[in-house]
Amino acid sequence: MTTLDVTQGKILDQAILSNRLAMWRFQMRKIVFTNGCFDVLHRGHIEYLSKARDLGDMLIIGLNTDDSVKRIKGEGRPVQDQASRALILASLRFVEAVILFDEDTPYDLISMIKPDVLVKGGDYSEETIVGADIVKENGGEVVTIPLVEGYSTSGLIKVLGS
């Protein structure tokens, strides 16, 4: 098995993720979930995702599909297609799984995963985090991680476009 095979093997559908979740729970692993578009991966994303992973044993990333990103961010986005974004995220050593979702929010995905820890950036409050109710009802915790100042995909796109 090549390194690329291993990396691509982290990009899962719901059925395979469900099986992995059962195994990880049997192994008493703490499941951490976050989500986003991750259109142009930058330092802010890396710091955020690594800190999220430090909150548990297994980091799962819910990744918006291209259609979902376009609805949320508008025309011209995403810059990179979903296959590219998923592969880049899966290549990070601290990421266990990447799963695509087509809805505008990951509510149904969070309901299926029922993570021990739900993580979002510091630009969210617990009251505005989608799925916080599910996680708390199941005894989990909701954590916000401060953003790294000066790093944003929109900011990078503006700089690169000028």
Contact map, one row per residue, 1 for C-alpha under 8 A:
111011000000000000000000000000000000000000000000000000000000000000000000000000000000000000000000000000000000000000000000000000000000000000000000000000000000000000
111111000000000000000000000000000000000000000000000000000000000000000000000000000000000000000000000000000000000000000000000000000000000000000000000000000000000000
111111100000000000000000000000000000000000000000000000000000000000000000000000000000000000000000000000000000000000000000000000000000000000000000000000000000000000
011111110000000000000000000000000000000000000000000000000000000000000000000000000000000000000000000000000000000000000000000000000000000000000000000000000000000000
111111111000000000000000000000000000000000000000000000000000000000000000000000000000000000000000000000000000000000000000000000000000000000000000000000000000000000
111111111100000000000000000000000000000000000000000000000000000000000000000000000000000000000000000000000000000000000000000000000000000000000000000000000000000000
001111111110000000000000000000000000000000000000000000000000000000000000000000000000001001100000000000000000000000000000000000000000000000000000000000000000000000
000111111110000000000000000000000000000000000000000000000000000000000000000000000000001001000000000000000000000000000000000000000000000000000000000000000000000000
000011111111000000000000000000000000000000000000000000000000000000000000000000000000000000000000000000000000000000000000000000000000000000000000000000000000000000
000001111111000000000000000000000000000000000000000000000000000000000000000000000000000001000001110000000000000000000000000000000000000000000000000000000000000000
000000111111100000000000000000000000000000000000000000000000000000000000000000000000011001000000111000000000000000000000000000000000000000000000000000000000000000
000000001111110110000000000000000000000000000000000000000000000000000000000000000000000000000000111100000000000000000000000000000000000000000000000000000000000000
000000000011111110000000000000000000000000000000000000000000000000000000000000000000000000000000001100000000000000000000000000000000000000000000000000000000000000
000000000001111111000000000000000000000000000000000000000000000000000000000000000000000000000000001000000000000000000000000000000000000000000000000000000000000000
000000000000111111100000000000000000000000000000000000000000000000000000000000000000000000000000000000000000000000000000000000000000000000000000000000000000000000
000000000001111111110000000000000000000000000000000000000000000000000000000000000000000000000000000000000000000000000000000000000000000000000000000000000000000000
000000000001111111111000000000000000000000000000000000000000000000000000000000000000000000000000101000000000000000000000000000000000000000000000000000000000000000
000000000000011111111100000000000000000000000000000000000000000000000000000000000000000000000000000000000000000010000000000000000000000000000000000000000000000000
000000000000001111111110000000000000000000000000000000000000000000000000000000000000000000000000000000000000000000000000000000000000000000000000000000000000000000
000000000000000111111111000000000000000000000000000000000000000000000000000000000000000000000000000000000000000000000000000000000000000000000000000000000000000000
000000000000000011111111100000000000000000000000000000000000000000000000000000000000000000000000000000000000000010000000000000000000000000000000000000000000000000
000000000000000001111111110000000000000000000000000000000000000000000000000000000000000000000000000000000000000000000000000000000000000000000000000000000000000000
000000000000000000111111111000000000000000000000000000000000000000000000000000000000000000000000000000000000000000000000000000000000000000000000000000000000000000
000000000000000000011111111111100000000000000000000000000000000000000000000000000000000000000000000000000000000000000000000000000000000000000000000000000000000000
000000000000000000001111111111000000000000000000000000000000000000000000000000000000000000000000000000000000000000000000000000000000000000000000000000000000000000
000000000000000000000111111110000000000000000000000000000000000000000000000000000000000000000000000000000000000000000000000000000000000000000000000000000000000000
000000000000000000000011111110000000000000000000000000000000000000000000000000000000000000000000000000000000000000000000000000000000000000000000000000000000000000
000000000000000000000001111111000000000000000000000000000000000000000000000000000000000000000000000000000000000000000000000000000000000000000000000000000000000000
000000000000000000000001111111100000000000000000000000011100000000000000000000000000000000000000000000000000000000000000000000000000000000000000000000000000000000
000000000000000000000001100111110000000000000000000000011100000000000000000000000000000000000000000000000000000000111000000000000000000000000000000000000000000000
000000000000000000000001000011111000000000000000000000011111000000000000000000000000000000000000000000000000000000111000000000000000000000000000000000000000000000
000000000000000000000000000001111100000000000000000110111111000000000000000000000000000000000000000000000000000000111110000000000000000000000000000000000000000000
000000000000000000000000000000111110000000000000000000000011110000000000000000000000000000000000000000000000010000101110000000000000000000000000000000000000000000
000000000000000000000000000000011111000000000000000100000011110000000000000000000000000000000000000000000000000000000111000000000000000000000000000000000000000000
000000000000000000000000000000001111100000000000000000000000111100000000000000000000000000000000000000000100000000000001000000000000000000000000000000000000000000
000000000000000000000000000000000111110000000000000000000000111100000000000000000000000000000000000000000000000000000000000000000000000000000000000000000000000000
000000000000000000000000000000000011111000000000000000000000001110001000000001000000000000000000000000000000000000000000000000000000000000000000000000000000000000
000000000000000000000000000000000001111110001000000000000000001000000000000000000000100000000000000000000000000000000000000000000000000000000000000000001000000000
000000000000000000000000000000000000111110000000000000000000000000000000000001110000100000000000000000000000000000000000000000000000000000000000000000001000000000
000000000000000000000000000000000000011111000000000000000000000000000000000000110000100000000000000000000000000000000000000000000000000000000000000000001000000000
000000000000000000000000000000000000011111101100000000000000000000000000000000000000000000000000000000000000000000000000000000000000000000000000000000001000000000
000000000000000000000000000000000000000111111100000000000000000000000000000000000000000000000000000000000000000000000000000000000000000000000000000000111000000000
000000000000000000000000000000000000000011111110000000000000000000000000000000000000000000000000000000000000000000000000000000000000000000000000000100100000000000
000000000000000000000000000000000000000001111111000000000000000000000000000000000000000000000000000000000000000000000000000000000000000000000000001110110000000000
000000000000000000000000000000000000010011111111100000000000000000000000000000000000000000000000000000000000000000000000000000000000000000000000000000000000000000
000000000000000000000000000000000000000011111111110000000000000000000000000000000000000000000000000000000000000000000000000000000000000000000000000000000000000000
000000000000000000000000000000000000000000111111111000000000000000000000000000000000000000000000000000000000000000000000000000000000000000000000000100000000000000
000000000000000000000000000000000000000000011111111100000000000000000000000000000000000000000000000000000000000000000000100000000000000000000000111100000000000000
000000000000000000000000000000000000000000001111111110000000000000000000000000000000000000000000000000000000000000000000000000000000000000000000000000000000000000
000000000000000000000000000000000000000000000111111111000000000000000000000000000000000000000100000000000000000000000000000000000000000000000000000000000000000000
000000000000000000000000000000000000000000000011111111100000000000000000000000000000000000000000000000000000000000000000000000000000000000000000100000000000000000
000000000000000000000000000000010100000000000001111111110010000000000000000000000000000000000000000000000000000000000010000000000000000000000000100000000000000000
000000000000000000000000000000010000000000000000111111111110000000000000000000000000000000000110000000000000000000000000000000000000000000000000000000000000000000
000000000000000000000000000000000000000000000000011111111000000000000000000000000000000000000000000000000000000000000000000000000000000000000000000000000000000000
000000000000000000000000000000010000000000000000001111111000000000000000000000000000000000000000000000000000000000001000000000000000000000000000000000000000000000
000000000000000000000000000011110000000000000000000111111110000000000000000000000000000000000000000000000000000000001000000000000000000000000000000000000000000000
000000000000000000000000000011110000000000000000000011111110000000000000000000000000000000000000000000000000000000000000000000000000000000000000000000000000000000
000000000000000000000000000011110000000000000000000010011111000000000000000000000000000000000011000000000000000000000000000000000000000000000000000000000000000000
000000000000000000000000000000111100000000000000000110011111100000000000000000000000000000000111100000000000000000000000000000000000000000000000000000000000000000
000000000000000000000000000000111100000000000000000000000111110000000000000000000000000000000011111000000000000000000000000000000000000000000000000000000000000000
000000000000000000000000000000001111000000000000000000000011111000000000000000000000000000000010111000000000000000000000000000000000000000000000000000000000000000
000000000000000000000000000000001111000000000000000000000001111100000000000000000000000000000000011110000100100000000000000000000000000000000000000000000000000000
000000000000000000000000000000000011110000000000000000000000111110000000000000000100010000000000011110000000000000000000000000000000000000000000000000000000000000
000000000000000000000000000000000011100000000000000000000000011111111000000000000100000000000000000111110000000000000000000000000000000000000000000000000000000000
000000000000000000000000000000000000100000000000000000000000001111111000000000000100000000000000000111000000000000000000000000000000000000000000000000000000000000
000000000000000000000000000000000000000000000000000000000000000111111100000011001100000000000000000001000000000000000000000000000000000000000000000000000000000000
000000000000000000000000000000000000000000000000000000000000000111111110000000000000000000000000000001000000000000000000000000000000000000000000000000000000000000
000000000000000000000000000000000000000000000000000000000000000111111111000000000000000000000000000011110000000000000000000000000000000000000000000000000000000000
000000000000000000000000000000000000100000000000000000000000000111111111110011000000000000000000000000010000000000000000000000000000000000000000000000000000000000
000000000000000000000000000000000000000000000000000000000000000001111111111111000000000000000000000000000000000000000000000000000000000000000000000000000000000000
000000000000000000000000000000000000000000000000000000000000000000111111110000000000000000000000000000010000000000000000000000000000000000000000000000000000000000
000000000000000000000000000000000000000000000000000000000000000000011111110000000000000000000000000000010000000000000000000000000000000000000000000000000000000000
000000000000000000000000000000000000000000000000000000000000000000001111111011000000000000000000000000000000000000000000000000000000000000000000000000000000000000
000000000000000000000000000000000000000000000000000000000000000000001111111110000000000000000000000000000000000000000000000000000000000000000000000000000000000000
000000000000000000000000000000000000000000000000000000000000000000000100111110000000000000000000000000000000000000000000000000000000000000000000000000000000000000
000000000000000000000000000000000000000000000000000000000000000000000100011111100000000000000000000000000000000000000000000000000000000000000000000000000000000000
000000000000000000000000000000000000000000000000000000000000000001001100111111110000000000000000000000000000000000000000000000000000000000000000000000000000000000
000000000000000000000000000000000000101000000000000000000000000001001100100111111000000000000000000000000000000000000000000000000000000000000000000000000000000000
000000000000000000000000000000000000001100000000000000000000000000000000000111111000000000000000000000000000000000000000000000000000000000000000000000000000000000
000000000000000000000000000000000000001100000000000000000000000000000000000011111101100000000000000000000000000000000000000000000000000000000000000000000000000000
000000000000000000000000000000000000000000000000000000000000000001000000000001111111100000000000000000000000000000000000000000000000000000000000000000000000000000
000000000000000000000000000000000000000000000000000000000000001111000000000000011111110000000000000000000000000000000000000000000000000000000000000000000000000000
000000000000000000000000000000000000000000000000000000000000000000000000000000001111111000000000000000000000000000000000000000000000000000000000000000000000000000
000000000000000000000000000000000000000000000000000000000000000000000000000000011111111100000000000000000000000000000000000000000000000000000000000000000000000000
000000000000000000000000000000000000011100000000000000000000000000000000000000011111111110000000000000000000000000000000000000000000000000000000000000000000000000
000000000010000000000000000000000000000000000000000000000000001000000000000000000111111111000000011100000000000000000000000000000000000000000000000000000000000000
000000110010000000000000000000000000000000000000000000000000000000000000000000000011111111100000000000000000000000000000000000000000000000000000000000000000000000
000000000000000000000000000000000000000000000000000000000000000000000000000000000001111111110000000000000000000000000000000000000000000000000000000000000000000000
000000000000000000000000000000000000000000000000000000000000000000000000000000000000111111110010010000000000000000000000000000000000000000000000000000000000000000
000000110110000000000000000000000000000000000000000000000000000000000000000000000000011111111011110000000000000000000000000000000000000000000000000000000000000000
000000100000000000000000000000000000000000000000000000000000000000000000000000000000001111111010000000000000000000000000000000000000000000000000000000000000000000
000000000000000000000000000000000000000000000000000000000000000000000000000000000000000111111110000000000000000000000000000000000000000000000000000000000000000000
000000000000000000000000000000000000000000000000000000000000000000000000000000000000000001111111000000000000000000000000000000000000000000000000000000000000000000
000000000000000000000000000000000000000000000000010010000010000000000000000000000000000000011111000000000000000000000000000000000000000000000000000000000000000000
000000000000000000000000000000000000000000000000000010000111100000000000000000000000000011111111110000000000000000000000000000000000000000000000000000000000000000
000000000100000000000000000000000000000000000000000000000111000000000000000000000000000001001111110000000000000000000000000000000000000000000000000000000000000000
000000000111000010000000000000000000000000000000000000000011100000000000000000000000000001000011111000000000000000000000000000000000000000000000000000000000000000
000000000111000000000000000000000000000000000000000000000001111000000000000000000000010011000011111100000000000000000000000000000000000000000000000000000000000000
000000000011110010000000000000000000000000000000000000000001111000000000000000000000010000000000111110000000000000000000000000000000000000000000000000000000000000
000000000001100000000000000000000000000000000000000000000000011110000000000000000000010000000000011111000000000000000000000000000000000000000000000000000000000000
000000000000000000000000000000000000000000000000000000000000011110010000000000000000000000000000001111100100100000000000000000000000000000000000000000000000000000
000000000000000000000000000000000000000000000000000000000000000111110000000000000000000000000000000111110000000000000000000000000000000000000000000000000000000000
000000000000000000000000000000000000000000000000000000000000000100010000000000000000000000000000000011111100000000000000000000000000000000000000000000000000000000
000000000000000000000000000000000000000000000000000000000000000100011011000000000000000000000000000001111100000000000000000000000000000000000000000000000000000000
000000000000000000000000000000000000000000000000000000000000000000000000000000000000000000000000000000111111000000000000000000000100000000000000000000000000000000
000000000000000000000000000000000010000000000000000000000000010000000000000000000000000000000000000010111111110000000000000000000110000000000000000000000000000000
000000000000000000000000000000000000000000000000000000000000000000000000000000000000000000000000000000001111111000000000000000000110000000000000000000000000000000
000000000000000000000000000000000000000000000000000000000000000000000000000000000000000000000000000000001111111100000000000000000000000000000000000000000000000000
000000000000000000000000000000000000000000000000000000000000010000000000000000000000000000000000000010000111111110000000000000000000000000000000000000000000000000
000000000000000000000000000000001000000000000000000000000000000000000000000000000000000000000000000000000111111111100000000000000010011000000000000000000000000000
000000000000000000000000000000000000000000000000000000000000000000000000000000000000000000000000000000000011111111000000000000000010010000000000000000000000000000
000000000000000000000000000000000000000000000000000000000000000000000000000000000000000000000000000000000001111111000000000000000000000000000000000000000000000000
000000000000000001001000000000000000000000000000000000000000000000000000000000000000000000000000000000000000111111100000000000000000000000000000000000000000000000
000000000000000000000000000000000000000000000000000000000000000000000000000000000000000000000000000000000000011111110000000000000000011001000000000000000000000000
000000000000000000000000000001111000000000000000000000000000000000000000000000000000000000000000000000000000010011111100000000000000001000010000000000000000000000
000000000000000000000000000001110000000000000000000000000000000000000000000000000000000000000000000000000000000001111100000000000000001001111000000000000000000000
000000000000000000000000000001111000000000000000000000110000000000000000000000000000000000000000000000000000000000111110000000000000001000011110000000000000000000
000000000000000000000000000000011100000000000000000000000000000000000000000000000000000000000000000000000000000000111111000000000011001000011110000000000000000000
000000000000000000000000000000011100000000000000000100000000000000000000000000000000000000000000000000000000000000001111100000000000000000000111100000000000000000
000000000000000000000000000000000110000000000000000000000000000000000000000000000000000000000000000000000000000000000111110100001000000000000011100000000000000000
000000000000000000000000000000000000000000000001000000000000000000000000000000000000000000000000000000000000000000000011111100000000000000000001111000000000000000
000000000000000000000000000000000000000000000000000000000000000000000000000000000000000000000000000000000000000000000001111110000000000000000001111000000000000000
000000000000000000000000000000000000000000000000000000000000000000000000000000000000000000000000000000000000000000000000111110000000000000000000011000000000000000
000000000000000000000000000000000000000000000000000000000000000000000000000000000000000000000000000000000000000000000001111111011000000000000001000000000000000000
000000000000000000000000000000000000000000000000000000000000000000000000000000000000000000000000000000000000000000000000011111111000000000000001000000000000000000
000000000000000000000000000000000000000000000000000000000000000000000000000000000000000000000000000000000000000000000000000111111001000000000111000000000000000000
000000000000000000000000000000000000000000000000000000000000000000000000000000000000000000000000000000000000000000000000000011111001000000000000000000000000000000
000000000000000000000000000000000000000000000000000000000000000000000000000000000000000000000000000000000000000000000000000111111100000000000000000000000000000000
000000000000000000000000000000000000000000000000000000000000000000000000000000000000000000000000000000000000000000000001000111111111000000000000000000000000000000
000000000000000000000000000000000000000000000000000000000000000000000000000000000000000000000000000000001110000000000000000000011111100000000000000000000000000000
000000000000000000000000000000000000000000000000000000000000000000000000000000000000000000000000000000000110011000000100000000001111111000000000000000000000000000
000000000000000000000000000000000000000000000000000000000000000000000000000000000000000000000000000000000000000000000100000001101111111100000100000000000000000000
000000000000000000000000000000000000000000000000000000000000000000000000000000000000000000000000000000000000000000000000000000000111111110000000000000000000000000
000000000000000000000000000000000000000000000000000000000000000000000000000000000000000000000000000000000000011001000000000000000011111111000000000000000000000000
000000000000000000000000000000000000000000000000000000000000000000000000000000000000000000000000000000000000010001111100000000000011111111111100000000000000000000
000000000000000000000000000000000000000000000000000000000000000000000000000000000000000000000000000000000000000000000000000000000001111111111100000000000000000000
000000000000000000000000000000000000000000000000000000000000000000000000000000000000000000000000000000000000000000000000000000000000111111110000000000000000000000
000000000000000000000000000000000000000000000000000000000000000000000000000000000000000000000000000000000000000001010000000000000000011111110000000000000000000000
000000000000000000000000000000000000000000000000000000000000000000000000000000000000000000000000000000000000000000010000000000000000001111111000000000000000000000
000000000000000000000000000000000000000000000000000000000000000000000000000000000000000000000000000000000000000000111100000000000000001111111100000000000000000000
000000000000000000000000000000000000000000000000000000000000000000000000000000000000000000000000000000000000000000011100000000000000001100111110000000000000000000
000000000000000000000000000000000000000000000000000000000000000000000000000000000000000000000000000000000000000000001110000001000001001100011111000000000000000000
000000000000000000000000000000000000000000000000000000000000000000000000000000000000000000000000000000000000000000001111000001000000000000001111100000000000000000
000000000000000000000000000000000000000000000000000000000000000000000000000000000000000000000000000000000000000000000011110111000000000000000111110000000000000000
000000000000000000000000000000000000000000000001001100000000000000000000000000000000000000000000000000000000000000000011110000000000000000000011111000000000000000
000000000000000000000000000000000000000000000001000000000000000000000000000000000000000000000000000000000000000000000000111000000000000000000001111100000000000000
000000000000000000000000000000000000000000010001000000000000000000000000000000000000000000000000000000000000000000000000111000000000000000000000111110000000000000
000000000000000000000000000000000000000000110011000000000000000000000000000000000000000000000000000000000000000000000000000000000000000000000000011111100000000000
000000000000000000000000000000000000000000010000000000000000000000000000000000000000000000000000000000000000000000000000000000000000000000000000001111100000000000
000000000000000000000000000000000000000000000000000000000000000000000000000000000000000000000000000000000000000000000000000000000000000000000000000111110000000000
000000000000000000000000000000000000000001110000000000000000000000000000000000000000000000000000000000000000000000000000000000000000000000000000000111111011000000
000000000000000000000000000000000000000001010000000000000000000000000000000000000000000000000000000000000000000000000000000000000000000000000000000001111111000000
000000000000000000000000000000000000011111000000000000000000000000000000000000000000000000000000000000000000000000000000000000000000000000000000000000111111100000
000000000000000000000000000000000000000000000000000000000000000000000000000000000000000000000000000000000000000000000000000000000000000000000000000000011111110000
000000000000000000000000000000000000000000000000000000000000000000000000000000000000000000000000000000000000000000000000000000000000000000000000000000111111111000
000000000000000000000000000000000000000000000000000000000000000000000000000000000000000000000000000000000000000000000000000000000000000000000000000000111111111100
000000000000000000000000000000000000000000000000000000000000000000000000000000000000000000000000000000000000000000000000000000000000000000000000000000001111111110
000000000000000000000000000000000000000000000000000000000000000000000000000000000000000000000000000000000000000000000000000000000000000000000000000000000111111111
000000000000000000000000000000000000000000000000000000000000000000000000000000000000000000000000000000000000000000000000000000000000000000000000000000000011111111
000000000000000000000000000000000000000000000000000000000000000000000000000000000000000000000000000000000000000000000000000000000000000000000000000000000001111111
000000000000000000000000000000000000000000000000000000000000000000000000000000000000000000000000000000000000000000000000000000000000000000000000000000000000111111
000000000000000000000000000000000000000000000000000000000000000000000000000000000000000000000000000000000000000000000000000000000000000000000000000000000000011111
